[in-house]
Amino acid sequence: MLNILWAILPIFVLIVLGNLLRRNGIPSIEFWNLNDKLVYWVLFPSLLFYKTSTTDLAGGF
């Protein structure tokens, strides 16, 4: 049970930290809009491509 907690805790910490930063307006709203576009159009597709290209397909058969 403790292993599950330690596995998902960093995700919740990042969510809470991002929410607090956005509420306090530390980075401006323009930063968040640009960040959303960057993650959606560049970083996430790059991650998907990297993960699928480095997957061992022969190991599953």
C-alpha positions as CSV (number, residue, x, y, z in Angstrom):
1,M,0.0,0.0,0.0
2,L,2.8,2.4,0.8
3,N,4.5,1.7,-2.5
4,I,1.3,2.9,-4.3
5,L,1.3,6.1,-2.3
6,W,4.9,6.8,-3.1
7,A,4.2,6.2,-6.8
8,I,1.3,8.6,-7.1
9,L,2.4,11.2,-4.6
10,P,4.7,13.2,-7.0
11,I,1.8,13.5,-9.5
12,F,-0.5,15.0,-6.9
13,V,2.2,17.3,-5.6
14,L,2.8,18.6,-9.2
15,I,-1.0,19.1,-9.6
16,V,-1.3,21.0,-6.4
17,L,1.8,23.1,-7.0
18,G,0.6,24.1,-10.5
19,N,-2.8,25.0,-9.2
20,L,-1.3,27.2,-6.5
21,L,1.0,28.9,-8.9
22,R,-1.9,29.6,-11.3
23,R,-4.2,30.9,-8.6
24,N,-1.5,33.3,-7.3
25,G,-0.7,34.5,-10.8
26,I,3.0,34.1,-10.4
27,P,3.5,33.3,-14.1
28,S,1.1,35.4,-16.1
29,I,-1.9,33.9,-18.0
30,E,0.1,34.4,-21.3
31,F,2.7,32.0,-19.9
32,W,0.2,29.4,-19.2
33,N,-1.4,29.7,-22.6
34,L,1.9,29.4,-24.3
35,N,2.9,26.5,-22.1
36,D,-0.4,24.7,-22.9
37,K,0.3,25.0,-26.6
38,L,3.9,23.9,-26.3
39,V,3.0,20.8,-24.3
40,Y,0.1,19.8,-26.5
41,W,1.7,20.4,-29.9
42,V,5.5,19.7,-29.3
43,L,6.4,18.0,-26.1
44,F,3.7,15.3,-25.8
45,P,4.0,14.2,-29.4
46,S,7.7,14.0,-29.0
47,L,7.3,11.9,-25.9
48,L,4.9,9.5,-27.7
49,F,7.2,9.2,-30.6
50,Y,10.2,8.5,-28.4
51,K,8.4,5.9,-26.3
52,T,7.0,4.0,-29.3
53,S,10.3,4.1,-31.1
54,T,12.2,2.7,-28.1
55,T,9.7,0.0,-27.3
56,D,10.9,-3.6,-27.7
57,L,8.2,-5.1,-30.0
58,A,9.8,-8.5,-30.2
59,G,9.5,-9.0,-26.5
60,G,5.8,-9.2,-26.6
61,F,5.6,-12.2,-28.9
